[in-house]
Amino acid sequence: MLRKLGKNYQIAIPREIIRELGLNKEDHMDIYISENKVVLEPKILIPKDQAYFYTGEWQADEKEAEEDIQQGRVTKTKNLGELFKKLDK
């Protein structure tokens, strides 16, 4: 879709693209050049205090935990005391 640069060098993103990508006002976009093209990539900002949860290490642990749950490799206890007794064994 051909677009013209407007005032302040702005470009309007076509409605079809907004709908297809599920974009909303105030969303953040990463803008960079790749192979002599301008690329706009939607981004979600993560608060610093939650950044660890998005590391590869944390995500791998989450995947492993999810697999354990799906395979039934879980332990159920009534309280923390009972849990610690099972862990000590």
N, C-alpha and C positions, 0 to 999 in steps of 0.2 A: 504494500500500500504506500503510495507516494504521499509524503507530507512536506509542508513548507515550514521553514524556520520562521517563527513569529517574533514579536517583541521580546527583547532580552534573550534571544536565541532559544526560545521554548518550542517544544513540539507536543501536540496533543496525541495521546495514545488512543487509537481507535477503540470504540465500544466493544467490538467483537473480541479484541485481544484482552481487554479488561475482564470481560465475562469469562473467556476461556481460561485465563490464569487466576480468576477469582480475586482480582485486585480490589482494594478499597482505598478511599481517601486516607491520607496519612501513612500509607504503607511505605516502606523503605525500598529503594532500588540501588543496587550496585551498578555503577556505570564504568565501563572500561573499553579499551580498544583491543580487538583481536583480529589478526589478519586484515588490517586496514578497515575494519568495520567497528561501528559503535555498538556495544552490547549493553542492554538493560536487563539486569537479573534481579528478580524479587528476592528480598532478604528479610529474615525475621531477626530482630535484635534480641539478644539474650542478656539478662542482667548479670553483672559480674559474679554475684553470689550464687548463681545457678550454672555458671559456665562449666564447672567440673562434670555435671551430669551429661554433657554433650561431648566429652572426650571419648576417644576410641576405647580406652580402658573401661570406663564406666559402661559404655554401650555393649561391650563384649560381656561384661558381668551381667548386665540386664538380660541379654540374649540367653546366657547360660541358665540364669534363674528361671526364665520363662520356659525353657526346655525341661528343666527339672520339674516344674509345676505340671506341665503337660504330660510328662511321663509318670507322674504320681510319686516322684522322689521328694516327698515332703514329710514333715513331722508335725503332728498336731498335739498341743498340750493345753491344759486348762489355765495355766498361769506361768509366770516367769520362773518360779521356784521349780516347777516340774520340768520346764525346758532346760534349766541349768543342770538338773540331775541327769537328764538324758544326755546332755552334751558332755558331762564329766565321765560317762561310761566309756 
